[in-house]
Amino acid sequence: MPQTTILHSPTLESVLMVEKAIQKYSQECGKYQLWKKLPKKMMYQTFQVILKYLQESGKIIVDNDGCVIWTFNPKRVKKLISEGLIVK
């Protein structure tokens, strides 16, 4: 896979904004529509970098139709840990 140079790294504020938007609109729209619904303007390339990060960290998946789905559930993880799940 060819390496791409990122000219601008997203800020934490931008990542959190995208996370909240994905949680709100999960399974409702694709990447472009989600980008348009963000409360603040952002370059589409920066948005794509954030999506790639969220996908690699296991917080989202993008289905075959391009729909962005939020998959991270910290409440469920805490419950499993309290029930004896061994985390390494």
Buried (B, 14 or more C-beta within 10 A) or exposed (E): EEEEEEEEEBEEEBBEBBBEBBEEBBEEBEBEEBBEEBEEEBEEEBBEBBBBBBBEEEBBEBEEEEBBEBEBEEEEEEEEEEEEEEEE
